[in-house]
């Protein structure tokens, strides 16, 4: 997942030879029922979880049982998914270029209300737990410490992280943790919390709503659109969670004092 390259590093007006560690990226192809459905630029790891999480977020299936088979070819960076029923015929709208790394494209629209219901789960979190989760996430990624070139996301349930995933894009990292949950423990518990190192934009918030995760938190900033979407769909959105503080933008009742 990494490559090493000899570079020239300038320090205080002088230069030196240095071996730098770079994160790898690959074009990952996802095929559904024998037809190519998407190609993602991603860290070439946890490809099956990435594919499952991505397809679920894109409304290709509704429950894990609809995934009849999944297999991957690591050498070709390809994932082959067989669904028991064809993907639903969603409304044909203009493709959206997301705010993610690599200028991704999504067909998902928050206008498809039936696929993104209002979140009713009422799991509560103490503020120290929320801040501890963000702090732990930033220390769990050895790949970030080695390269500085990845985002990290984690799904926190029952007082700890169940899965923590890295990727070159924040969207892919979120898809991977949701993919892990879909394959091993679904649905997420009522106290589930999605924790990310990246900016909370509308497309990231949509993934949390789609997965039924009632609280999303990041050490980074949210966008205005993400806040409006979270408010409408019953999601608690927490940003700037660092240095012992955080901003709770929506549905603040799920975050309580320590």
C-alpha positions as CSV (number, residue, x, y, z in Angstrom):
1,X,0.0,0.0,0.0
2,X,3.0,2.3,0.0
3,X,6.0,3.1,-2.2
4,X,9.3,4.6,-1.3
5,X,11.0,7.3,-3.4
6,X,14.3,9.1,-3.0
7,X,13.7,12.9,-3.0
8,X,15.5,16.1,-2.3
9,X,14.3,17.8,0.9
10,X,14.9,21.5,1.5
11,X,15.3,22.4,5.2
12,X,16.2,25.9,6.5
13,X,17.7,26.9,3.2
14,X,19.7,23.7,2.7
15,X,18.9,20.5,1.0
16,X,19.4,16.8,1.7
17,X,18.6,13.4,0.2
18,X,15.7,11.7,1.8
19,X,13.6,8.5,1.3
20,X,10.0,9.5,1.4
21,X,7.1,7.0,1.9
22,X,4.1,7.6,-0.5
23,X,0.7,6.0,-0.3
24,X,-0.4,3.9,-3.2
25,X,-3.6,4.4,-5.3
26,X,-5.2,2.3,-7.9
27,X,-8.2,2.3,-10.2
28,X,-10.7,-0.1,-8.6
29,X,-13.3,-1.5,-10.9
30,X,-16.7,-2.6,-9.5
31,X,-18.9,-4.9,-11.6
32,X,-22.5,-5.7,-10.7
33,X,-24.2,-8.7,-12.2
34,X,-21.6,-9.0,-14.9
35,X,-21.5,-5.3,-16.0
36,X,-19.1,-2.6,-14.9
37,X,-20.9,-0.3,-12.6
38,X,-18.1,2.1,-11.3
39,X,-14.4,2.7,-11.2
40,X,-12.9,4.4,-8.1
41,X,-9.5,5.7,-7.4
42,X,-8.7,4.2,-4.1
43,X,-6.2,2.7,-1.7
44,X,-5.9,-0.9,-3.0
45,X,-7.0,-2.6,0.3
46,X,-10.3,-3.8,1.7
47,X,-11.7,-3.8,-1.9
48,X,-14.8,-5.9,-1.2
49,X,-15.8,-3.8,1.7
50,X,-15.3,-0.7,-0.4
51,X,-17.5,-2.1,-3.2
52,X,-20.3,-3.2,-0.9
53,X,-20.3,0.1,1.0
54,X,-20.2,2.1,-2.2
55,X,-23.1,0.2,-3.8
56,X,-25.2,0.4,-0.7
57,X,-24.7,4.2,-0.5
58,X,-25.6,4.4,-4.2
59,X,-28.9,2.6,-3.5
60,X,-28.0,-0.5,-5.6
61,X,-29.4,-2.7,-2.9
62,X,-31.3,-2.2,0.4
63,X,-30.2,-5.1,2.7
64,X,-27.1,-7.3,2.9
65,X,-29.1,-10.4,2.0
66,X,-29.5,-9.0,-1.6
67,X,-25.7,-9.5,-2.1
68,X,-25.7,-13.1,-3.4
69,X,-21.9,-13.2,-4.1
70,X,-18.9,-11.0,-3.9
71,X,-15.4,-11.9,-5.1
72,X,-12.3,-9.8,-5.9
73,X,-9.1,-10.0,-8.0
74,X,-6.5,-8.1,-6.0
75,X,-4.0,-8.1,-9.0
76,X,-6.6,-6.5,-11.3
77,X,-8.0,-4.3,-8.5
78,X,-11.5,-5.6,-9.5
79,X,-14.5,-6.6,-7.5
80,X,-17.4,-8.6,-8.9
81,X,-20.7,-8.4,-7.1
82,X,-23.8,-10.5,-7.8
83,X,-27.1,-9.2,-6.6
84,X,-30.1,-11.5,-6.1
85,X,-32.3,-8.8,-7.7
86,X,-31.4,-6.2,-10.3
87,X,-30.6,-2.8,-8.8
88,X,-33.7,-0.6,-8.5
89,X,-34.6,1.8,-11.4
90,X,-33.9,5.1,-9.6
91,X,-35.0,8.4,-11.0
92,X,-32.8,9.5,-13.9
93,X,-31.2,12.8,-12.8
94,X,-28.2,14.8,-13.8
95,X,-25.0,13.2,-12.4
96,X,-23.4,15.1,-9.6
97,X,-19.7,15.7,-9.3
98,X,-19.0,15.3,-5.6
99,X,-16.7,17.4,-3.4
100,X,-14.5,14.4,-2.9
101,X,-10.9,13.8,-3.9
102,X,-10.6,12.7,-7.5
103,X,-13.8,14.6,-8.5
104,X,-16.1,11.6,-7.9
105,X,-19.5,11.2,-9.5
106,X,-22.7,10.2,-7.6
107,X,-26.2,9.4,-8.8
108,X,-27.6,9.8,-5.3
109,X,-29.9,12.7,-4.6
110,X,-31.4,13.7,-1.2
111,X,-34.6,14.1,-3.1
112,X,-35.1,10.3,-3.0
113,X,-36.7,10.5,0.4
114,X,-37.7,6.8,0.5
115,X,-34.0,5.8,0.4
116,X,-33.0,8.2,3.1
117,X,-35.6,8.1,5.9
118,X,-35.5,10.3,9.0
119,X,-33.3,8.7,11.7
120,X,-35.2,7.7,14.8
121,X,-32.5,6.0,16.9
122,X,-31.9,7.8,20.1
123,X,-28.5,6.5,21.3
124,X,-26.8,9.0,23.6
125,X,-23.1,9.8,24.0
126,X,-21.2,11.7,26.7
127,X,-19.0,14.5,25.4
128,X,-15.8,12.8,26.7
129,X,-16.7,9.7,24.7
130,X,-17.2,11.7,21.5
131,X,-13.9,13.5,21.9
132,X,-12.1,10.3,22.9
133,X,-13.3,8.6,19.7
134,X,-12.0,11.4,17.5
135,X,-8.6,11.3,19.3
136,X,-8.4,7.6,19.1
137,X,-9.2,7.6,15.3
138,X,-6.4,10.0,14.6
139,X,-3.9,7.7,16.3
140,X,-5.2,4.4,14.9
141,X,-3.9,5.0,11.4
142,X,-0.3,3.9,11.1
143,X,-0.6,4.6,7.3
144,X,-1.3,8.3,8.0
145,X,1.6,8.6,10.3
146,X,3.9,7.0,7.7
147,X,2.6,9.0,4.7
148,X,0.3,11.8,5.7
149,X,-1.7,10.8,2.6
150,X,-4.9,9.2,3.7
151,X,-8.2,9.9,5.4
152,X,-9.5,7.6,8.1
153,X,-13.0,6.7,9.1
154,X,-14.3,4.5,11.9
155,X,-17.6,3.1,13.1
156,X,-17.9,3.3,16.9
157,X,-20.5,1.1,18.6
158,X,-20.9,0.0,22.2
159,X,-18.0,2.1,23.5
160,X,-15.4,1.3,20.9
161,X,-14.4,1.1,17.3
162,X,-15.6,-1.9,15.4
163,X,-13.8,-1.0,12.2
164,X,-11.3,1.7,11.2
165,X,-10.4,2.1,7.6
166,X,-8.0,4.2,5.6
167,X,-8.2,5.5,2.0
168,X,-6.9,8.3,-0.2
169,X,-10.5,9.7,-0.2
170,X,-12.7,10.4,2.7
171,X,-15.7,9.0,0.8
172,X,-14.0,5.7,0.2
173,X,-12.9,5.4,3.9
174,X,-16.6,5.9,5.0
175,X,-17.8,3.3,2.4
176,X,-15.3,0.8,3.7
177,X,-16.5,1.0,7.3
178,X,-20.1,0.8,6.2
179,X,-19.1,-2.2,4.0
180,X,-17.6,-4.0,7.0
181,X,-20.8,-3.5,8.9
182,X,-22.9,-4.7,6.0
183,X,-20.9,-7.9,5.8
184,X,-20.6,-8.7,9.5
185,X,-23.1,-6.8,11.7
186,X,-26.2,-5.1,10.3
187,X,-27.9,-2.9,11.1
188,X,-25.6,-0.7,13.2
189,X,-26.6,-0.3,16.8
190,X,-28.7,2.6,18.0
191,X,-25.7,4.2,19.6
192,X,-23.5,3.9,16.4
193,X,-21.3,6.9,15.6
194,X,-19.5,7.5,12.4
195,X,-16.2,9.2,12.9
196,X,-14.1,10.8,10.1
197,X,-11.0,12.8,9.7
198,X,-12.4,14.6,6.7
199,X,-14.7,17.5,5.9
200,X,-18.4,16.7,6.4
201,X,-20.1,17.5,3.1
202,X,-23.6,16.6,2.0
203,X,-22.4,13.4,0.3
204,X,-20.7,12.1,3.5
205,X,-23.8,13.0,5.5
206,X,-26.0,11.1,3.0
207,X,-23.9,7.9,3.6
208,X,-24.5,8.2,7.4
209,X,-28.2,8.7,6.8
210,X,-28.4,5.8,4.4
211,X,-26.7,3.5,6.9
212,X,-29.0,4.7,9.7
213,X,-26.1,5.9,11.9
214,X,-27.5,8.6,14.1
215,X,-24.4,10.6,14.9
216,X,-21.5,11.7,12.7
217,X,-18.5,13.5,14.0
218,X,-15.2,14.9,12.5
219,X,-12.4,17.0,13.6
220,X,-12.9,19.0,10.4
221,X,-15.6,21.4,9.3
222,X,-19.1,20.7,7.9
223,X,-20.7,22.5,5.0
224,X,-23.9,24.4,5.2
225,X,-25.6,21.9,3.0
226,X,-24.5,19.0,5.2
227,X,-25.9,20.8,8.3
228,X,-29.3,21.4,6.6
229,X,-29.5,17.8,5.4
230,X,-28.6,16.5,8.9
231,X,-31.2,18.7,10.5
232,X,-33.9,17.5,8.1
233,X,-33.1,13.8,8.5
234,X,-32.7,13.6,12.2
235,X,-28.9,13.2,12.2
236,X,-26.7,14.6,14.9
237,X,-23.7,16.4,13.2
238,X,-20.6,17.3,15.2
239,X,-17.7,19.2,13.7
240,X,-14.4,20.7,14.9
241,X,-14.1,18.0,17.5
242,X,-10.5,18.5,18.8
243,X,-8.5,20.1,21.6
244,X,-11.2,19.3,24.1
245,X,-14.1,21.0,22.3
246,X,-16.5,20.5,19.5
247,X,-19.5,22.1,17.7
248,X,-22.8,20.3,17.7
249,X,-24.7,21.6,14.7
250,X,-27.9,19.5,14.8
251,X,-30.0,17.4,17.1
252,X,-27.8,18.2,20.1
253,X,-29.8,16.0,22.5
254,X,-27.7,13.0,21.6
255,X,-24.5,14.6,23.0
256,X,-24.6,15.2,26.7
257,X,-22.1,16.6,29.2
258,X,-19.6,14.2,30.8
